[in-house]
Amino acid sequence: SYTLRVQCKVKAAAAAGTPYVVKFEVESANGPTVISATDLVIKGGSYENAVSYSTLLYNGSFINNQALSIYVTSDTPITLYQIGFTLQRTYKET
């Protein structure tokens, strides 16, 4: 199993104080099935929001030797920057 962590900063053009949703999704190359997704509600008005998303991934037939795709969507136009991610193996079967 692995732990995937994505960190970034987000700004939106939404009116000051207006909440908006940023959605993170992780998919396997084996198909469109979403492995994990989360919605984060954060403030608009060009506030700089630090965002962190973390999920566990299990290396089985679903994602074994396949690419993973990370999608970020929002209900308002956003700017993402200072994006980083970490993929850490947390368990190995013997």
DSSP file (Angstrom, degrees, kcal/mol; ACC not computed):
  #  RESIDUE AA STRUCTURE BP1 BP2  ACC     N-H-->O    O-->H-N    N-H-->O    O-->H-N    TCO  KAPPA ALPHA  PHI   PSI    X-CA   Y-CA   Z-CA
    1    1 A S              0   0    0      0, 0.0    89,-2.4     0, 0.0    90,-1.4   0.000 360.0 360.0 360.0 156.4    0.0    0.0    0.0
    2    2 A Y  E     -AB  57  89A   0     55,-3.2    55,-3.2    87,-0.3     2,-0.5  -0.923 360.0-136.3-132.3 154.3    1.0    3.6   -0.6
    3    3 A T  E     -AB  56  88A   0     85,-2.7    85,-2.4    -2,-0.3     2,-0.5  -0.975  19.2-161.5-111.0 125.2    0.2    7.0    0.8
    4    4 A L  E     -AB  55  87A   0     51,-2.9    51,-2.3    -2,-0.5     2,-0.4  -0.918   9.0-177.0-106.4 128.5   -0.3    9.7   -1.8
    5    5 A R  E     -AB  54  86A   0     81,-2.6    81,-2.4    -2,-0.5     2,-0.4  -0.993   4.8-171.5-128.6 128.1   -0.1   13.3   -0.6
    6    6 A V  E     -AB  53  85A   0     47,-3.2    47,-2.9    -2,-0.4     2,-0.4  -0.973   5.6-177.8-118.2 130.8   -0.7   16.4   -2.8
    7    7 A Q  E     +AB  52  84A   0     77,-2.8    77,-2.7    -2,-0.4     2,-0.3  -0.980  14.8 142.3-127.4 141.6    0.0   19.9   -1.6
    8    8 A C  E     -A   51   0A   0     43,-2.3    43,-3.2    -2,-0.4     2,-0.4  -0.970  43.7-110.6-161.3 173.0   -0.6   23.1   -3.4
    9    9 A K  E     -AB  50  81A   0     72,-2.6    72,-2.0    -2,-0.3     2,-0.4  -0.930  32.2-163.4-113.8 143.7   -1.7   26.7   -3.1
   10   10 A V  E     -AB  49  80A   0     39,-2.5    39,-2.6    -2,-0.4     2,-0.3  -0.976  12.2-178.5-131.6 138.0   -5.0   27.9   -4.6
   11   11 A K  E     - B   0  79A   0     68,-1.8    68,-2.7    -2,-0.4     2,-0.3  -0.984  10.1-163.6-129.9 146.8   -6.5   31.3   -5.5
   12   12 A A  E     - B   0  78A   0     -2,-0.3    34,-2.3    35,-0.3    33,-0.2  -0.940  26.1-136.7-129.5 152.9   -9.9   31.9   -7.0
   13   13 A A        +     0   0    0     64,-1.4     3,-0.1    -2,-0.3    65,-0.1   0.413  66.3 123.6 -84.9   1.9  -11.5   34.9   -8.7
   14   14 A A  S    S-     0   0    0     63,-0.3    31,-2.3     1,-0.1    32,-0.2  -0.190  77.6 -78.8 -59.8 156.7  -14.7   34.4   -6.7
   15   15 A A    >   -     0   0    0     29,-0.2     3,-2.4     1,-0.2    29,-0.4  -0.187  65.3 -78.0 -56.7 149.2  -15.9   37.3   -4.7
   16   16 A A  T 3  S+     0   0    0      1,-0.3    29,-0.3    29,-0.1    -1,-0.2  -0.198 117.7   9.9 -52.2 132.6  -14.1   37.9   -1.3
   17   17 A G  T 3  S+     0   0    0     27,-1.0    -1,-0.3     1,-0.3    -2,-0.1   0.377  91.9 135.5  79.3  -5.1  -15.3   35.5    1.3
   18   18 A T    <   -     0   0    0     -3,-2.4    26,-1.1    -4,-0.1    -1,-0.3  -0.644  52.1-132.8 -78.5 123.2  -17.3   33.4   -1.1
   19   19 A P  E     +C   43   0B   0      0, 0.0     2,-0.3     0, 0.0    24,-0.2  -0.464  28.1 179.2 -74.2 148.4  -16.7   29.7   -0.5
   20   20 A Y  E     -C   42   0B   0     22,-2.4    22,-2.5    -2,-0.1     2,-0.4  -0.956  24.7-114.3-143.5 163.4  -15.9   27.4   -3.5
   21   21 A V  E     -C   41   0B   0     -2,-0.3    54,-1.4    20,-0.2     2,-0.5  -0.832  17.9-169.4-106.0 134.0  -15.2   23.8   -3.9
   22   22 A V  E     -CD  40  74B   0     18,-2.4    18,-2.5    -2,-0.4     2,-0.5  -0.994  14.9-159.5-116.7 125.7  -11.9   22.2   -5.1
   23   23 A K  E     -CD  39  73B   0     50,-3.5    50,-2.3    -2,-0.5     2,-0.4  -0.914   5.8-162.1-113.3 130.3  -12.2   18.5   -5.9
   24   24 A F  E     +CD  38  72B   0     14,-2.1    14,-1.7    -2,-0.5     2,-0.4  -0.918  12.7 179.5-106.9 133.3   -9.3   16.1   -6.0
   25   25 A E  E     -CD  37  71B   0     46,-2.4    46,-2.9    -2,-0.4     2,-0.5  -0.994  14.6-159.7-133.8 142.4   -9.7   12.7   -7.8
   26   26 A V  E     -CD  36  70B   0     10,-1.9     9,-3.1    -2,-0.4    10,-1.0  -0.989  17.0-177.3-121.2 126.7   -7.2    9.9   -8.3
   27   27 A E  E     -CD  34  69B   0     42,-2.7    42,-2.6    -2,-0.5     2,-0.3  -0.897  21.5-126.8-124.5 153.1   -7.9    7.4  -11.1
   28   28 A S  E >   - D   0  68B   0      5,-0.9     3,-1.4     3,-0.3    40,-0.2  -0.649  21.8-124.2 -91.8 153.2   -6.1    4.3  -12.3
   29   29 A A  T 3  S+     0   0    0     38,-1.8    39,-0.1    -2,-0.3    -1,-0.1   0.643 104.5  77.3 -69.0 -13.6   -5.1    3.8  -16.0
   30   30 A N  T 3  S-     0   0    0     32,-0.4    -1,-0.2    37,-0.2    33,-0.1   0.635 114.4 -40.3 -71.7 -12.9   -7.2    0.6  -15.9
   31   31 A G    <   -     0   0    0     -3,-1.4    -3,-0.3     2,-0.1    -1,-0.2  -0.970  68.3 -73.7 168.0 178.4  -10.4    2.6  -16.2
   32   32 A P  S    S+     0   0    0      0, 0.0     2,-0.1     0, 0.0    -3,-0.1   0.422  77.3 128.6 -81.1   2.7  -12.4    5.7  -15.2
   33   33 A T        -     0   0    0      1,-0.1    -5,-0.9    -5,-0.1     2,-0.5  -0.387  60.9-126.5 -64.0 130.6  -13.1    4.4  -11.7
   34   34 A V  E     -C   27   0B   0      1,-0.2    -7,-0.2    -7,-0.2     3,-0.1  -0.662  18.3-166.7 -79.2 123.5  -12.2    7.0   -9.0
   35   35 A I  E    S-     0   0B   0     -9,-3.1     2,-0.3    -2,-0.5    -1,-0.2   0.905  73.9  -9.2 -74.4 -43.4   -9.9    5.5   -6.4
   36   36 A S  E     +C   26   0B   0    -10,-1.0   -10,-1.9    19,-0.1    -1,-0.3  -0.988  64.6 178.0-155.6 145.4  -10.4    8.4   -4.0
   37   37 A A  E     -C   25   0B   0     -2,-0.3     2,-0.3   -12,-0.2   -12,-0.2  -0.994   1.0-179.1-148.7 149.7  -12.0   11.8   -4.1
   38   38 A T  E     -C   24   0B   0    -14,-1.7   -14,-2.1    -2,-0.3     2,-0.5  -0.993  18.1-141.3-148.6 148.6  -12.5   14.7   -1.7
   39   39 A D  E     -C   23   0B   0     -2,-0.3     2,-0.5   -16,-0.2   -16,-0.2  -0.938  14.7-165.7-109.3 130.9  -14.2   18.1   -1.9
   40   40 A L  E     -C   22   0B   0    -18,-2.5   -18,-2.4    -2,-0.5     2,-0.6  -0.974   8.3-151.6-115.5 128.4  -12.5   21.0    0.0
   41   41 A V  E     +C   21   0B   0     -2,-0.5     2,-0.3   -20,-0.2   -20,-0.2  -0.890  29.0 162.7-100.9 120.1  -14.5   24.2    0.5
   42   42 A I  E     -C   20   0B   0    -22,-2.5   -22,-2.4    -2,-0.6     2,-0.1  -0.844  37.5 -85.4-134.6 169.0  -12.3   27.3    0.7
   43   43 A K  E     -C   19   0B   0     -2,-0.3   -31,-0.2   -24,-0.2   -27,-0.1  -0.414  33.6-153.6 -81.1 149.6  -12.6   31.1    0.5
   44   44 A G        +     0   0    0    -26,-1.1   -27,-1.0   -29,-0.4     3,-0.4  -0.099  56.9  92.6 -97.5-159.3  -12.5   33.2   -2.7
   45   45 A G  S    S-     0   0    0    -31,-2.3   -32,-0.2   -29,-0.3   -29,-0.1   0.832 117.2 -62.1  77.3  34.3  -11.5   36.8   -3.4
   46   46 A S  S    S+     0   0    0    -34,-2.3     2,-0.2     1,-0.2    -1,-0.2   0.674  87.8 158.0  63.4  19.7   -7.9   36.0   -4.3
   47   47 A Y        -     0   0    0     -3,-0.4     2,-0.7   -35,-0.2   -35,-0.3  -0.541  46.0-122.2 -66.8 138.8   -7.2   34.6   -0.8
   48   48 A E        -     0   0    0     -2,-0.2     2,-0.5   -37,-0.1   -37,-0.2  -0.782  32.7-168.1 -85.1 118.0   -4.2   32.3   -0.9
   49   49 A N  E     -A   10   0A   0    -39,-2.6   -39,-2.5    -2,-0.7     2,-0.5  -0.934  15.4-145.0-111.7 123.7   -5.3   28.9    0.3
   50   50 A A  E     -A    9   0A   0     -2,-0.5     2,-0.4   -41,-0.2   -41,-0.2  -0.777  25.0-166.9 -83.9 126.1   -2.9   26.2    1.2
   51   51 A V  E     -A    8   0A   0    -43,-3.2   -43,-2.3    -2,-0.5     2,-0.4  -0.930  12.1-175.2-121.6 138.7   -4.5   22.9    0.3
   52   52 A S  E     -A    7   0A   0     -2,-0.4     2,-0.4   -45,-0.2   -45,-0.2  -1.000   0.6-175.4-135.1 133.6   -3.4   19.4    1.2
   53   53 A Y  E     +A    6   0A   0    -47,-2.9   -47,-3.2    -2,-0.4     2,-0.4  -0.996   6.3 178.7-129.8 132.3   -5.0   16.1    0.0
   54   54 A S  E     +A    5   0A   0     -2,-0.4     2,-0.3   -49,-0.2   -49,-0.2  -0.995   5.1 163.1-137.0 140.7   -4.0   12.7    1.3
   55   55 A T  E     -A    4   0A   0    -51,-2.3   -51,-2.9    -2,-0.4     2,-0.4  -0.990  33.8-116.7-152.0 156.6   -5.2    9.2    0.5
   56   56 A L  E     -A    3   0A   0     -2,-0.3     2,-0.4   -53,-0.2   -53,-0.2  -0.787  25.6-162.4 -93.7 139.0   -4.2    5.5    0.8
   57   57 A L  E     -A    2   0A   0    -55,-3.2   -55,-3.2    -2,-0.4     2,-0.6  -0.984   6.9-149.2-122.3 132.9   -3.7    3.5   -2.4
   58   58 A Y        -     0   0    0     -2,-0.4     2,-1.5   -57,-0.2     5,-0.3  -0.902  13.2-137.5-105.7 124.3   -3.6   -0.3   -2.4
   59   59 A N        +     0   0    0     -2,-0.6     2,-0.2     3,-0.1    -2,-0.0  -0.624  55.7 124.0 -84.3  89.0   -1.4   -1.9   -5.0
   60   60 A G  S >> S-     0   0    0     -2,-1.5     4,-2.1     4,-0.0     3,-0.5  -0.414  83.2 -60.3-124.5-158.1   -3.6   -4.7   -6.2
   61   61 A S  T 34 S+     0   0    0      1,-0.2    -2,-0.1     2,-0.2     0, 0.0   0.745 127.9  65.6 -62.9 -21.3   -4.9   -5.8   -9.6
   62   62 A F  T 34 S+     0   0    0      1,-0.2   -32,-0.4    -4,-0.1    -1,-0.2   0.911 123.7   7.8 -70.2 -42.5   -6.6   -2.4   -9.9
   63   63 A I  T X4 S+     0   0    0     -3,-0.5     3,-1.8    -5,-0.3    -2,-0.2   0.356  88.4 138.6-120.9   5.1   -3.5   -0.3  -10.0
   64   64 A N  T 3< S-     0   0    0     -4,-2.1     3,-0.1     1,-0.3    -5,-0.0  -0.322  86.8 -12.8 -58.5 122.9   -0.7   -2.8  -10.3
   65   65 A N  T 3  S+     0   0    0      1,-0.2     2,-0.3    -2,-0.1    -1,-0.3   0.786 112.1 119.3  56.5  32.5    1.9   -1.6  -12.8
   66   66 A Q    <   -     0   0    0     -3,-1.8    -1,-0.2   -36,-0.0     2,-0.2  -0.864  66.7-106.2-124.0 158.6   -0.4    1.1  -14.1
   67   67 A A        -     0   0    0     -2,-0.3   -38,-1.8    -3,-0.1     2,-0.4  -0.491  28.2-142.1 -78.4 153.0   -0.2    4.9  -14.2
   68   68 A L  E     -D   28   0B   0    -40,-0.2     2,-0.4    -2,-0.2   -40,-0.2  -0.921   8.4-152.3-113.3 144.9   -2.3    7.0  -11.9
   69   69 A S  E     -D   27   0B   0    -42,-2.6   -42,-2.7    -2,-0.4     2,-0.5  -0.952   1.2-155.7-117.0 137.3   -3.9   10.3  -12.9
   70   70 A I  E     -D   26   0B   0     -2,-0.4     2,-0.4   -44,-0.2   -44,-0.2  -0.960  12.5-168.9-112.8 124.6   -4.7   13.1  -10.5
   71   71 A Y  E     -D   25   0B   0    -46,-2.9   -46,-2.4    -2,-0.5     2,-0.5  -0.922   7.3-167.4-115.2 138.1   -7.5   15.5  -11.4
   72   72 A V  E     +D   24   0B   0     -2,-0.4     2,-0.3   -48,-0.2   -48,-0.2  -0.992  15.8 169.4-123.7 123.5   -8.3   18.8   -9.8
   73   73 A T  E     -D   23   0B   0    -50,-2.3   -50,-3.5    -2,-0.5     2,-0.3  -0.896   9.9-170.0-130.0 160.8  -11.6   20.5  -10.6
   74   74 A S  E     -D   22   0B   0     -2,-0.3   -52,-0.2   -52,-0.2     4,-0.1  -0.972  33.5-126.6-146.9 159.6  -13.4   23.5   -9.1
   75   75 A D  S    S+     0   0    0    -54,-1.4   -53,-0.1    -2,-0.3    -1,-0.0   0.338 100.7  36.9 -88.9   7.2  -16.9   25.1   -9.4
   76   76 A T  S    S-     0   0    0    -55,-0.3     2,-0.1   -62,-0.0   -56,-0.0  -0.971 105.4 -81.2-147.9 155.2  -15.1   28.5  -10.1
   77   77 A P        -     0   0    0      0, 0.0   -64,-1.4     0, 0.0   -63,-0.3  -0.397  57.5-179.3 -60.8 132.0  -12.0   29.4  -12.1
   78   78 A I  E     -B   12   0A   0    -66,-0.2     2,-0.5    -2,-0.1   -66,-0.2  -0.871  27.2-136.9-130.2 162.5   -8.9   28.8   -9.9
   79   79 A T  E     -B   11   0A   0    -68,-2.7   -68,-1.8    -2,-0.3     2,-0.4  -0.993  18.7-163.0-119.2 124.2   -5.1   29.2  -10.1
   80   80 A L  E     +B   10   0A   0     -2,-0.5     2,-0.3   -70,-0.2   -70,-0.2  -0.868  20.1 156.5-103.5 139.6   -3.0   26.3   -8.7
   81   81 A Y  E     +B    9   0A   0    -72,-2.0   -72,-2.6    -2,-0.4     3,-0.1  -0.967  48.6  38.7-155.2 170.5    0.7   26.9   -8.0
   82   82 A Q  E    S-     0   0A   0     -2,-0.3     2,-0.4   -74,-0.2    -1,-0.2   0.933  76.4-179.4  47.9  53.1    3.5   25.5   -5.8
   83   83 A I  E     +     0   0A   0    -75,-0.2     2,-0.3    -3,-0.1   -75,-0.2  -0.659   8.4 162.8 -86.5 133.6    2.2   22.0   -6.5
   84   84 A G  E     -B    7   0A   0    -77,-2.7   -77,-2.8    -2,-0.4     2,-0.3  -0.986  14.3-168.4-145.0 154.8    4.0   19.1   -5.0
   85   85 A F  E     -B    6   0A   0     -2,-0.3     2,-0.4   -79,-0.2   -79,-0.2  -0.991   7.6-157.8-145.0 155.8    3.3   15.5   -4.3
   86   86 A T  E     -B    5   0A   0    -81,-2.4   -81,-2.6    -2,-0.3     2,-0.5  -0.999   0.7-167.3-132.2 133.5    4.7   12.6   -2.3
   87   87 A L  E     -B    4   0A   0     -2,-0.4     2,-0.5   -83,-0.2   -83,-0.2  -0.976  17.1-179.4-120.7 114.8    4.1    8.9   -2.9
   88   88 A Q  E     -B    3   0A   0    -85,-2.4   -85,-2.7    -2,-0.5     2,-0.4  -0.953  27.6-130.6-122.9 128.1    5.3    6.8    0.0
   89   89 A R  E     +B    2   0A   0     -2,-0.5   -87,-0.3   -87,-0.2     3,-0.1  -0.633  27.7 174.7 -73.9 127.2    5.2    3.0    0.3
   90   90 A T        +     0   0    0    -89,-2.4     2,-0.3    -2,-0.4   -88,-0.2   0.557  63.2  21.1-110.5 -13.2    3.7    2.2    3.7
   91   91 A Y        -     0   0    0    -90,-1.4     2,-0.4     2,-0.0    -1,-0.3  -0.969  55.8-168.2-157.0 138.8    3.4   -1.5    3.5
   92   92 A K        -     0   0    0     -2,-0.3     2,-0.2    -3,-0.1    -3,-0.0  -0.990  23.1-132.1-131.0 125.8    5.0   -4.3    1.5
   93   93 A E              0   0    0     -2,-0.4    -2,-0.0     1,-0.1     0, 0.0  -0.516 360.0 360.0 -73.1 138.9    3.7   -7.9    1.5
   94   94 A T              0   0    0     -2,-0.2    -1,-0.1     0, 0.0     0, 0.0   0.447 360.0 360.0 -96.5 360.0    6.4  -10.5    2.0
